[in-house]
């Protein structure tokens, strides 16, 4: 069967136990780089957070350098200048006096060869950005508490902690990307960051739900460690996790290409860029961060630690994913996963396998005077023909 066929049937055999060591190392490096960049370079906060004045005017054919040269005479040569859409020149600078605002406005009107009344001016106070930041922090804290309580009730507290670790990982790396590349942080960026938290948690719950369903494989059979069971579960649900991420990412890419690239909508660009970064990091963390953190906590439970030590003593390579069961063994594993234990399975609490219980139904006695085959066996009784309707 092809790779896509096995992926569609949930029959891939990726050794996630081996890859988790690498994904955690990559995540640790990215988090360190993000934190270091935040302390060294900080964030490129937009005017909505720092406060200041914004001038906009329609000036077809005017470049950023031409606008900068024209504004240098009024002290705004180092201002932030953008070409929004196809012909809108936007100039952003710190708070200024009314006289200075009028001078810049006149310069832009002369540059665009238009009336001074066509130059739009807007002033934003720094206190407004501070209020947005406080509201975002409160929303983030409430989100963490709500998710922690819900996942503890729905699944278990260890899965909730692993999911929260993955979300914090997503936030740090997403913010770190904006710090490293100095993308402008706007209210749209903050909204996007809060939005990606939901996507990240959903993708993690998809994986955790399958792990919870297969947990009985460790307790009933004792044939695999918790880590091996988690790796098996992730192979089974890999396609669903990929579909969730791809379906979420495609509309965001469309926003970037159509909204920002073709239509020139800056607000859409700011929002979709943050969403794209967060979705990619969230899809990665649900597989490469949340799952190994959960395995690390669960395998320290006495029951799971005992199973791991017993399998290691039997020569089982517990550091790699167990071979995928096939044939009759696959049917037995599926029965165990749905609550029907294998009678001959090894009980993880015993040192030796208990003898199989005798069958409750005695073997049928041979029929008297029954004809026998050349090998001495009794042939099967002929099947009666049913009545035709």
Secondary structure, DSSP 4 states (H G I P E B T S, - for coil): --HHHHHHTT-----HHHHHHHHHHHHHHHHHHHHHHHHHT--EE-HHHH-EEEEEEE-TT--HHHHHHHHGGGT-TTSEEEEETTTEEEEEE----HHHHHHHHHHHHHHHTS-GGGSEEEEE-HHHHHHHHHHHHHHHHHHHHHHHHHHHHHT-HHHHHHHHHHHHHHHHHHHHHHHHTTPEE-HHHHHHHHHHHHHHHHHHHHHHHHHHHHTHHHHHH-SS-HHHHHHHHHHHHHHHHHHHHHHHHHHHHHIIIIIIIIS--HHHHHHHHHHHHHHHHHHHHHHHTHHHHHHHHHTTSHHHHHHHHHHHHTT--TTSPPPPP-HHHHHHHHHHHTT---TTPPPTT-SSPPPPPPPSSPPPPPPTT--B-TTSPBPPPPPPPPPP-
